[in-house]
């Protein structure tokens, strides 16, 4: 006799939804910077904060995490390049 499948583990229609965390709820993660990598340790934090600002400016609409990150990265790196060339 065939065994019945467990519906809670074999349901292909269940989708995981990932949302942005509220500001201040995440513990910051610091990465060590090697001597060969002159990127400041807070660069990723600056990008993360700007990406979250973009998320909030859009009304906290999920689904644009990648676009927010890329735009924030572009803005932060451009700002850094301008300050180094001045």
C-alpha positions, -999 to +999 in steps of 0.1 A: +000+000+000+014+034-009+022+059+018+004+093+018+026+123+012+029+149+039+012+180+025+031+204+046+065+194+033+056+185-003+036+216-013+053+232-044+030+262-042+044+275-009+067+304-015+091+321+009+088+358+012+118+378+023+113+414+035+137+441+045+144+443+083+134+474+102+162+499+107+182+491+138+170+456+143+200+439+126+233+434+144+261+450+123+286+426+109+322+438+106+345+422+082+383+423+087+401+442+061+434+427+049+463+449+041+459+441+005+423+454+005+422+491+012+383+492+013+372+507+046+352+484+068+322+507+069+318+509+031+294+480+031+275+496+061+272+528+041+258+510+011+234+490+033+221+521+050+216+539+017+198+509+002+175+509+032+168+546+027+159+539-009+136+511+002+119+535+027+116+563+000+098+538-022+072+532+005+088+500+018+076+481-013+094+447-013+109+431-044+135+458-054+163+448-030+188+441-058+181+474-075+183+493-043+217+477-034+231+485-069+219+521-068+232+526-033+266+511-042+268+533-073+260+564-052+284+556-024+313+547-047+308+578-068+307+600-037+339+583-025+356+588-059+347+625-060+361+631-026+394+613-034+398+633-067+391+667-050 
